[in-house]
């Protein structure tokens, strides 16, 4: 079930997403599923501001991130480990041991996937933050990913790598070709989902997610089967609804 909210500016979109998040983080022992990319940065800024102004504590909160590139160290300036620390973790009082980001390094990435999935086996995510790719992917679950997928290694499509090249000096050759990602079944276990999308390049994907058939051609369409999804959009992303 979708609750669709449209707001005029990115700041207003972020504020609406924060309203959903705030209800969860004020509960003790909340478990947050977190995303990277440009979409949730405004939400994270509002979480940081609330922590400093209202004293909202993250000491008992645990987080699991959706994905991580393979083939670059976690110290790389474009790793999602680095992203999360720069954009959230370093600015709130969450213990490092309470944060979880997939490991894209080492000789056995398949084992890393199994270990990450196992780390969540006794956990129910209270709220999962998502963005959406222009091709309808969520996390790094590209078109064609099975709906029953768990944490796995994903070959990144040319479109995804082009979309992410802006973070790598607009040089697609620097963009990793693979990532470890939570699977679609992993994501669907969350109690609540908030998805943020802005920009005209997301309009087709948003339409497919909400009004299209449930198909692996648009991985986000599986969210039609989830009972509690809030989608926060700007007018450009909502233009085809």
KOLROSE-883971 format. One line per field, with one value per residue (C-alpha): residue number from 1; residue in three letters; x, y negated, z negated. Coordinates in steps of 0.5 Angstrom, whole numbers. Example, Ala and Ser with C-alpha at 12.3 -4.5 7.8 and 13.67 -1.06 7.14 Angstrom:
<nufis>
num: c(1 / 2)
residuo: c(ALA / SER)
u: c(25 / 27)
v: c(9 / 2)
w: c(-16 / -14)
</nufis>
This chain:
<nufis>
num: c(1 / 2 / 3 / 4 / 5 / 6 / 7 / 8 / 9 / 10 / 11 / 12 / 13 / 14 / 15 / 16 / 17 / 18 / 19 / 20 / 21 / 22 / 23 / 24 / 25 / 26 / 27 / 28 / 29 / 30 / 31 / 32 / 33 / 34 / 35 / 36 / 37 / 38 / 39 / 40 / 41 / 42 / 43 / 44 / 45 / 46 / 47 / 48 / 49 / 50 / 51 / 52 / 53 / 54 / 55 / 56 / 57 / 58 / 59 / 60 / 61 / 62 / 63 / 64 / 65 / 66 / 67 / 68 / 69 / 70 / 71 / 72 / 73 / 74 / 75 / 76 / 77 / 78 / 79 / 80 / 81 / 82 / 83 / 84 / 85 / 86 / 87 / 88 / 89 / 90 / 91 / 92 / 93 / 94 / 95 / 96 / 97 / 98 / 99 / 100 / 101 / 102 / 103 / 104 / 105 / 106 / 107 / 108 / 109 / 110 / 111 / 112 / 113 / 114 / 115 / 116 / 117 / 118 / 119 / 120 / 121 / 122 / 123 / 124 / 125 / 126 / 127 / 128 / 129 / 130 / 131 / 132 / 133 / 134 / 135 / 136 / 137 / 138 / 139 / 140 / 141 / 142 / 143 / 144 / 145 / 146 / 147 / 148 / 149 / 150 / 151 / 152 / 153 / 154 / 155 / 156 / 157 / 158 / 159 / 160 / 161 / 162 / 163 / 164 / 165 / 166 / 167 / 168 / 169 / 170 / 171 / 172 / 173 / 174 / 175 / 176 / 177 / 178 / 179 / 180 / 181 / 182 / 183 / 184 / 185 / 186 / 187 / 188 / 189 / 190 / 191 / 192 / 193 / 194 / 195 / 196 / 197 / 198 / 199 / 200 / 201 / 202 / 203 / 204 / 205 / 206 / 207 / 208 / 209 / 210 / 211 / 212 / 213 / 214 / 215 / 216 / 217 / 218 / 219 / 220 / 221 / 222 / 223 / 224 / 225 / 226 / 227 / 228 / 229 / 230 / 231 / 232 / 233 / 234 / 235 / 236 / 237 / 238 / 239 / 240 / 241)
residuo: c(UNK / UNK / UNK / UNK / UNK / UNK / UNK / UNK / UNK / UNK / UNK / UNK / UNK / UNK / UNK / UNK / UNK / UNK / UNK / UNK / UNK / UNK / UNK / UNK / UNK / UNK / UNK / UNK / UNK / UNK / UNK / UNK / UNK / UNK / UNK / UNK / UNK / UNK / UNK / UNK / UNK / UNK / UNK / UNK / UNK / UNK / UNK / UNK / UNK / UNK / UNK / UNK / UNK / UNK / UNK / UNK / UNK / UNK / UNK / UNK / UNK / UNK / UNK / UNK / UNK / UNK / UNK / UNK / UNK / UNK / UNK / UNK / UNK / UNK / UNK / UNK / UNK / UNK / UNK / UNK / UNK / UNK / UNK / UNK / UNK / UNK / UNK / UNK / UNK / UNK / UNK / UNK / UNK / UNK / UNK / UNK / UNK / UNK / UNK / UNK / UNK / UNK / UNK / UNK / UNK / UNK / UNK / UNK / UNK / UNK / UNK / UNK / UNK / UNK / UNK / UNK / UNK / UNK / UNK / UNK / UNK / UNK / UNK / UNK / UNK / UNK / UNK / UNK / UNK / UNK / UNK / UNK / UNK / UNK / UNK / UNK / UNK / UNK / UNK / UNK / UNK / UNK / UNK / UNK / UNK / UNK / UNK / UNK / UNK / UNK / UNK / UNK / UNK / UNK / UNK / UNK / UNK / UNK / UNK / UNK / UNK / UNK / UNK / UNK / UNK / UNK / UNK / UNK / UNK / UNK / UNK / UNK / UNK / UNK / UNK / UNK / UNK / UNK / UNK / UNK / UNK / UNK / UNK / UNK / UNK / UNK / UNK / UNK / UNK / UNK / UNK / UNK / UNK / UNK / UNK / UNK / UNK / UNK / UNK / UNK / UNK / UNK / UNK / UNK / UNK / UNK / UNK / UNK / UNK / UNK / UNK / UNK / UNK / UNK / UNK / UNK / UNK / UNK / UNK / UNK / UNK / UNK / UNK / UNK / UNK / UNK / UNK / UNK / UNK / UNK / UNK / UNK / UNK / UNK / UNK / UNK / UNK / UNK / UNK / UNK / UNK)
u: c(0 / 3 / 2 / 4 / 7 / 9 / 12 / 15 / 22 / 28 / 28 / 21 / 21 / 27 / 22 / 17 / 21 / 24 / 17 / 16 / 23 / 22 / 17 / 21 / 28 / 24 / 23 / 28 / 32 / 30 / 33 / 34 / 35 / 39 / 41 / 46 / 46 / 44 / 36 / 37 / 42 / 37 / 34 / 40 / 42 / 35 / 36 / 43 / 40 / 34 / 40 / 43 / 37 / 32 / 37 / 35 / 39 / 42 / 46 / 41 / 39 / 42 / 43 / 44 / 46 / 43 / 49 / 57 / 61 / 66 / 73 / 74 / 77 / 72 / 77 / 75 / 72 / 66 / 65 / 58 / 62 / 65 / 59 / 55 / 60 / 61 / 53 / 50 / 54 / 60 / 55 / 50 / 52 / 51 / 56 / 60 / 59 / 51 / 52 / 53 / 55 / 56 / 64 / 66 / 73 / 76 / 77 / 71 / 65 / 60 / 61 / 61 / 54 / 52 / 55 / 51 / 45 / 46 / 47 / 40 / 37 / 34 / 33 / 27 / 28 / 23 / 24 / 28 / 30 / 30 / 32 / 30 / 34 / 32 / 31 / 27 / 32 / 32 / 39 / 43 / 37 / 38 / 32 / 31 / 33 / 29 / 24 / 26 / 33 / 37 / 44 / 48 / 53 / 50 / 53 / 52 / 48 / 51 / 45 / 47 / 54 / 53 / 48 / 53 / 59 / 58 / 60 / 67 / 69 / 64 / 69 / 65 / 71 / 72 / 65 / 66 / 62 / 59 / 56 / 54 / 47 / 41 / 36 / 29 / 26 / 31 / 28 / 21 / 22 / 22 / 16 / 16 / 19 / 20 / 22 / 25 / 25 / 26 / 28 / 25 / 29 / 26 / 19 / 18 / 21 / 16 / 10 / 12 / 13 / 6 / 2 / 6 / 5 / 9 / 15 / 22 / 23 / 22 / 24 / 21 / 14 / 15 / 13 / 6 / 6 / 8 / 3 / 7 / 10 / 11 / 13 / 16 / 17 / 18 / 13 / 18 / 19 / 11 / 10 / 7 / 3)
v: c(0 / -7 / -13 / -18 / -25 / -31 / -37 / -43 / -43 / -38 / -41 / -40 / -33 / -31 / -34 / -29 / -23 / -26 / -26 / -18 / -17 / -21 / -17 / -11 / -14 / -16 / -9 / -5 / 0 / -2 / 2 / -3 / 0 / -6 / -8 / -12 / -16 / -24 / -22 / -21 / -26 / -32 / -27 / -25 / -33 / -33 / -27 / -30 / -37 / -34 / -30 / -37 / -41 / -36 / -31 / -25 / -19 / -14 / -10 / -4 / -4 / 1 / 0 / 4 / 1 / 3 / 4 / 3 / 3 / 8 / 7 / 1 / 1 / -2 / -8 / -10 / -17 / -14 / -8 / -7 / -6 / -13 / -16 / -14 / -16 / -23 / -24 / -21 / -17 / -22 / -27 / -23 / -19 / -12 / -7 / -4 / 3 / 2 / 0 / 5 / 4 / 10 / 11 / 11 / 13 / 20 / 26 / 29 / 24 / 29 / 31 / 24 / 24 / 30 / 27 / 20 / 24 / 28 / 22 / 20 / 26 / 24 / 17 / 14 / 7 / 2 / -3 / -2 / -8 / -7 / -11 / -9 / -8 / -11 / -4 / -2 / 1 / 1 / 2 / 5 / 10 / 9 / 11 / 18 / 19 / 25 / 22 / 28 / 25 / 25 / 21 / 22 / 19 / 15 / 14 / 6 / 4 / -1 / -6 / -5 / -6 / -12 / -15 / -14 / -17 / -24 / -22 / -19 / -26 / -24 / -18 / -12 / -8 / -9 / -7 / 0 / 6 / 10 / 9 / 13 / 11 / 13 / 17 / 16 / 21 / 18 / 11 / 13 / 16 / 9 / 6 / 0 / -3 / -11 / -12 / -19 / -21 / -27 / -29 / -28 / -22 / -18 / -20 / -13 / -9 / -12 / -11 / -3 / -2 / -5 / -4 / 2 / 9 / 13 / 15 / 16 / 11 / 6 / 9 / 3 / 5 / 11 / 5 / 6 / 12 / 9 / 6 / 0 / -5 / -12 / -15 / -22 / -26 / -33 / -35 / -33 / -25 / -25 / -28 / -22 / -19)
w: c(0 / 2 / -1 / 4 / 2 / 7 / 4 / 8 / 6 / 4 / -3 / -4 / -1 / -6 / -12 / -10 / -10 / -17 / -20 / -18 / -21 / -27 / -29 / -29 / -32 / -38 / -40 / -44 / -40 / -33 / -27 / -21 / -14 / -11 / -4 / 0 / 6 / 6 / 5 / -3 / -4 / -6 / -11 / -14 / -15 / -19 / -23 / -25 / -26 / -31 / -35 / -36 / -38 / -41 / -44 / -40 / -42 / -37 / -43 / -43 / -35 / -30 / -23 / -17 / -10 / -3 / 1 / 2 / 8 / 9 / 11 / 7 / 0 / -5 / -6 / 1 / 1 / 5 / 1 / -2 / -9 / -8 / -5 / -12 / -16 / -13 / -12 / -19 / -23 / -25 / -27 / -32 / -38 / -35 / -37 / -31 / -33 / -32 / -25 / -19 / -12 / -7 / -6 / 1 / 0 / -1 / 3 / 2 / 3 / 3 / -4 / -5 / -3 / -7 / -13 / -12 / -11 / -17 / -21 / -20 / -21 / -28 / -26 / -24 / -20 / -23 / -17 / -11 / -7 / 1 / 7 / 14 / 20 / 27 / 29 / 23 / 19 / 11 / 7 / 13 / 15 / 22 / 27 / 27 / 20 / 17 / 12 / 7 / 7 / 1 / 0 / 7 / 11 / 17 / 24 / 25 / 31 / 36 / 34 / 26 / 27 / 32 / 27 / 21 / 25 / 23 / 16 / 19 / 23 / 29 / 31 / 32 / 32 / 24 / 23 / 20 / 24 / 18 / 11 / 6 / 4 / 0 / 4 / 5 / 0 / -5 / -4 / -4 / -11 / -14 / -18 / -14 / -8 / -6 / 1 / 3 / 11 / 14 / 21 / 28 / 29 / 24 / 27 / 31 / 25 / 20 / 25 / 26 / 19 / 17 / 23 / 27 / 27 / 21 / 25 / 25 / 31 / 25 / 19 / 15 / 17 / 11 / 6 / 9 / 4 / -2 / -7 / -9 / -4 / -4 / 2 / 2 / 9 / 12 / 18 / 23 / 20 / 19 / 26 / 29 / 24)
</nufis>
